[in-house]
Amino acid sequence: MLQTEQILQGRYQLKQQLGQNAGRQTWLAEDLQAQPPEQVVVKLLAFNPQMQWEELKLFEREAQILENINHSRIPKYRDYFSVEQLEDSELPWFGLVQEYIPGSSLQQLLDEGKKFTEQQASYLAADILEILIYLHESIPPVLHRDIKPSNIILGKDKHFYLVDFGAVQDKAASEGATFTVVGTNGYAPPEQFWGKAVPASDLYALGATLIHLLTGTTPADLPQQNMRIQFADKVSVNPNFLSWIEKLTLPAPERRFSTAREALAAWQSANKPLEIAPVPAENSVNYGRLALFAVLPLLVVGGVGAAFFLAITSENICWKYEPGVASLLSRKKCFF
């Protein structure tokens, strides 16, 4: 049995159990070999005789894919190890070590009664789409397959992070292989339960997540008609944004946006012209008290796009310069 302060691999000192489920444990730990020691997340899998090999393969695949991912909004891979036997346990254990992101999952915020505004949901959508563009356009493409509120972290730096790649799949691993049903009811699209996940499957899960944030109700508990989630009467949002979410969650994958890049382009169109965001209520996620937001004209220097963003709040005036891609994504960084 794993205990607080126990040291694994002579390096990772367990500090706090973050979760436990069917032979899996997740711990906040301290990497004693780092200088200075730093906090990490250690995910552990106990391999027992009743476990299917596919579970271990998924765990190993998560480690392999994370090792090759380099994105600022995905916790970085640190280490992978196996332990033949731990004290008081005859089972072999496998461990995956990742960067620790201080913050709260969106599910934790929902459980605490936080309310999400249209603007907050919109910014989240753009952040996650940016991550999905990176994943889906990787070689081979990477599908997350389990996007939901509990797998999105709002960091203390006010950025969104996509975590838990335990259901991840890459194209190379899926070709010629039998499928394992992964995903979460209410968020996973119909084709995923038939082992036919495609990039548009992650878009469906993102749309279902947005519906949860805007309605405060899990998608599985909302009514359906012709396999479509019925939520329009429970939200008050811009009709363009509503239609955009509805397209994300169409039951037929070929009728959704085909790529995250296409979905992001449609998101940008749906969010023009920008409106003044209302001051969040006391029980809302505090993204800053935005009073006025303006985007200054695009500047092009040496053929490279860049943009200045101005956010005027009740507390300060914030200028942000974003080199490279001149997108709407960076505007939120001023007033989180």
C-alpha positions in Angstrom: 0.0 0.0 0.0 1.4 3.4 -1.0 1.9 5.9 1.8 2.5 9.6 2.1 6.2 10.4 2.3 7.1 7.1 0.6 10.0 7.5 -1.9 9.8 5.7 -5.3 12.8 5.1 -7.4 14.9 6.8 -4.8 13.6 10.1 -6.2 9.8 10.7 -6.0 8.5 11.4 -2.5 4.8 11.0 -2.4 3.0 14.0 -0.8 -0.7 13.8 -1.4 -3.0 11.3 -3.2 -4.9 13.1 -5.9 -7.1 10.1 -7.1 -7.6 6.4 -7.0 -9.5 4.1 -9.3 -9.4 0.4 -10.1 -5.7 -0.3 -9.6 -4.7 3.2 -10.5 -3.4 5.9 -8.2 -2.4 9.5 -8.9 -0.1 11.3 -6.5 1.3 14.8 -6.0 5.0 14.1 -5.3 8.3 15.9 -5.0 11.2 15.2 -7.3 14.1 15.1 -4.8 16.7 15.0 -7.6 15.6 18.3 -9.1 17.5 21.3 -7.9 15.6 22.8 -6.2 13.2 19.9 -5.6 10.0 20.4 -7.6 6.5 19.1 -7.5 5.4 16.5 -10.1 2.4 14.3 -10.7 3.0 10.5 -10.5 0.4 8.2 -12.0 0.7 4.6 -10.9 -0.8 1.5 -12.4 -0.8 -1.8 -10.4 -0.6 -4.8 -12.8 -2.8 -7.6 -11.4 -3.8 -10.9 -12.9 -7.4 -9.7 -13.4 -6.2 -6.8 -15.5 -6.5 -6.9 -19.3 -3.3 -6.4 -21.2 -5.0 -3.5 -23.1 -5.1 -1.4 -19.9 -1.3 -1.7 -19.6 -0.9 -1.0 -23.3 -3.0 2.2 -22.9 -0.8 3.3 -19.9 2.4 2.7 -21.8 1.0 4.4 -24.9 0.2 7.5 -22.8 3.8 7.6 -21.7 5.2 7.1 -25.2 3.0 9.8 -26.7 3.5 12.3 -23.9 7.3 11.9 -24.3 7.0 13.2 -27.8 4.6 16.0 -27.1 5.9 19.5 -26.7 3.1 22.0 -26.1 3.0 24.7 -23.4 -0.6 23.8 -22.4 0.0 20.0 -22.0 1.9 18.9 -18.8 5.4 17.9 -19.8 6.6 14.3 -19.6 9.2 13.7 -16.9 9.8 10.0 -16.5 8.5 6.4 -16.9 9.4 3.5 -14.6 8.4 0.1 -13.4 8.7 -1.3 -9.9 8.8 -5.1 -9.5 7.4 -5.0 -6.0 6.5 -2.4 -3.5 6.4 -2.8 0.3 3.2 -4.7 1.4 2.3 -5.4 -2.3 3.3 -8.3 -4.4 2.1 -6.6 -7.6 4.4 -4.9 -10.1 3.7 -1.2 -10.5 4.2 1.1 -13.5 4.7 4.8 -13.0 4.4 7.9 -15.3 5.7 11.2 -14.0 4.5 14.5 -15.4 4.9 18.2 -14.7 2.5 19.4 -12.0 0.1 22.3 -13.0 -1.1 24.2 -10.0 -4.8 25.0 -10.4 -8.3 23.5 -10.4 -10.0 21.3 -13.0 -13.2 22.7 -14.5 -15.1 19.8 -12.9 -13.9 21.0 -9.5 -15.1 24.5 -10.3 -18.4 23.2 -11.4 -18.7 21.1 -8.2 -18.1 24.3 -6.2 -21.0 26.0 -7.9 -19.0 28.2 -10.2 -20.9 29.6 -13.2 -19.3 30.2 -16.6 -20.3 33.0 -18.8 -20.5 32.9 -22.6 -17.2 34.8 -22.8 -15.4 32.5 -20.5 -16.7 29.4 -22.4 -15.6 31.0 -25.7 -12.1 31.7 -24.5 -11.8 28.1 -23.2 -13.0 26.8 -26.7 -10.2 28.8 -28.4 -7.5 27.6 -26.0 -8.5 23.9 -26.4 -8.8 24.2 -30.2 -5.2 25.6 -30.3 -4.1 22.5 -28.4 -6.1 20.2 -30.7 -4.6 21.8 -33.8 -1.2 20.8 -32.4 -2.2 17.3 -31.6 -4.2 16.5 -34.7 -1.6 17.9 -37.0 1.2 16.0 -35.4 2.8 13.1 -37.2 1.2 10.7 -36.6 -1.9 12.6 -35.5 -2.8 12.3 -31.8 -6.4 12.0 -30.6 -7.2 12.7 -27.0 -10.5 10.9 -26.9 -11.5 12.0 -23.4 -12.0 15.8 -23.3 -14.3 16.7 -20.4 -14.3 19.2 -17.5 -12.2 17.0 -15.2 -9.5 16.8 -17.8 -9.1 20.5 -18.3 -7.2 22.5 -15.7 -7.5 26.2 -15.2 -4.0 27.0 -14.0 -3.1 29.6 -11.4 -1.5 31.4 -14.4 -5.0 31.7 -15.8 -4.3 29.5 -18.8 -6.2 26.3 -19.7 -4.3 23.0 -19.8 -5.4 19.7 -21.3 -4.5 16.7 -19.1 -5.0 12.9 -18.7 -3.9 11.3 -22.0 -4.9 7.9 -20.7 -7.3 7.4 -23.6 -5.0 8.8 -26.2 -4.6 7.2 -29.6 -2.3 7.8 -32.4 -2.9 6.8 -36.0 0.0 4.4 -36.1 -1.2 2.5 -33.0 -4.8 2.3 -34.3 -4.1 0.9 -37.7 -4.7 -2.8 -37.9 -5.5 -3.1 -34.2 -8.6 -4.2 -32.3 -10.3 -1.3 -30.6 -11.0 -0.7 -26.9 -13.9 1.5 -26.0 -12.6 4.6 -24.2 -14.2 7.9 -23.4 -16.8 9.2 -21.1 -20.6 8.9 -21.6 -22.1 12.2 -22.5 -18.9 13.6 -23.9 -17.7 10.9 -26.3 -19.5 10.9 -29.7 -21.4 7.9 -31.0 -18.6 6.8 -33.4 -16.1 6.6 -30.6 -18.0 3.8 -28.9 -17.6 1.8 -32.2 -13.9 2.3 -32.1 -14.0 4.8 -35.0 -12.6 7.9 -33.4 -11.5 10.7 -35.7 -10.3 14.3 -35.1 -13.9 15.4 -35.2 -14.5 13.2 -32.2 -12.4 15.4 -30.0 -14.4 18.4 -31.4 -17.6 16.8 -30.2 -16.2 16.3 -26.7 -15.2 19.9 -26.6 -18.7 20.9 -27.6 -20.2 18.7 -25.0 -17.9 20.2 -22.4 -19.0 23.7 -23.4 -22.6 22.7 -23.0 -21.8 21.5 -19.5 -20.1 24.7 -18.6 -23.0 26.9 -20.0 -25.9 24.9 -18.6 -24.3 23.5 -15.4 -25.7 20.1 -16.3 -23.7 17.1 -17.5 -24.5 16.3 -21.2 -25.6 12.8 -20.3 -28.4 14.3 -18.1 -29.7 16.6 -20.8 -32.5 15.5 -23.2 -31.7 14.3 -26.6 -33.6 14.3 -29.9 -32.3 12.4 -32.9 -29.1 11.8 -30.9 -28.6 15.6 -30.6 -28.1 17.2 -27.2 -30.9 19.6 -26.5 -29.6 22.6 -24.6 -30.5 25.8 -26.5 -33.4 26.6 -24.2 -31.2 26.4 -21.2 -28.6 29.0 -22.3 -28.6 32.6 -23.3 -25.7 33.1 -25.7 -25.0 34.7 -29.0 -26.9 32.8 -31.8 -23.7 32.4 -33.8 -21.9 30.8 -30.8 -24.9 28.6 -30.2 -24.9 27.4 -33.8 -21.2 26.8 -33.6 -21.5 24.6 -30.5 -24.4 22.7 -32.1 -22.3 22.0 -35.2 -19.5 20.6 -32.9 -21.9 18.2 -31.4 -23.7 16.9 -34.5 -24.1 13.1 -34.2 -22.6 12.4 -37.6 -18.9 13.2 -37.7 -18.9 14.1 -41.4 -21.4 17.0 -40.6 -19.2 18.5 -37.9 -16.1 20.7 -38.6 -13.6 18.3 -40.1 -10.6 19.8 -38.3 -9.8 21.8 -35.3 -8.3 24.5 -37.5 -11.6 24.8 -39.4 -13.5 24.9 -36.1 -11.2 27.7 -34.9 -11.7 29.7 -38.0 -15.4 29.4 -37.6 -15.1 30.4 -33.9 -13.3 33.6 -34.9 -16.0 34.4 -37.4 -18.7 33.7 -34.8 -17.0 36.1 -32.3 -16.9 39.1 -34.6 -17.7 41.8 -33.8 -16.5 41.5 -30.2 -18.9 42.7 -27.5 -18.2 44.2 -24.2 -18.1 41.4 -21.6 -20.3 41.8 -18.5 -18.7 41.9 -15.1 -18.8 38.3 -13.7 -21.1 37.6 -10.7 -19.6 36.8 -7.4 -20.0 33.0 -8.0 -18.5 33.2 -11.4 -14.9 32.2 -12.3 -13.0 35.4 -11.8 -11.3 36.2 -15.1 -10.9 39.8 -14.3 -13.4 42.7 -14.4 -13.4 43.5 -18.1 -15.0 46.8 -19.0 -13.8 47.3 -22.5 -11.9 45.4 -25.0 -10.4 46.5 -28.3 -8.2 44.9 -30.9 -5.8 47.3 -32.6 -5.0 46.8 -36.3 -2.7 44.0 -37.4 0.9 44.8 -37.8 3.1 43.0 -40.3 6.9 43.2 -39.7 9.2 41.4 -42.1 6.4 39.2 -43.4 5.6 37.8 -39.9 2.1 38.6 -38.5 1.9 40.2 -35.1 -0.9 41.9 -33.2 -1.3 44.4 -30.3 -4.2 43.8 -27.9 -5.6 46.3 -25.5 -7.7 45.5 -22.5 -9.0 48.3 -20.3 -10.2 47.1 -17.0 -11.5 48.9 -13.9 -8.1 48.3 -12.3 -5.5 48.8 -15.1 -4.7 49.2 -18.7 -3.0 46.2 -20.2 -1.1 46.0 -23.5 -0.1 42.6 -24.9 2.1 42.0 -27.9 1.7 38.6 -29.6 4.4 37.7 -32.2 3.8 35.2 -34.9 0.1 34.4 -35.4 -2.2 37.4 -35.1 -5.2 35.7 -33.6 -7.9 36.5 -31.1 -6.6 33.9 -28.7 -4.2 36.1 -26.8 -6.7 38.8 -25.8 -7.7 37.0 -22.7 -4.2 37.0 -21.2 -4.6 40.7 -20.3 -7.6 40.4 -18.0 -7.5 36.9 -16.4 
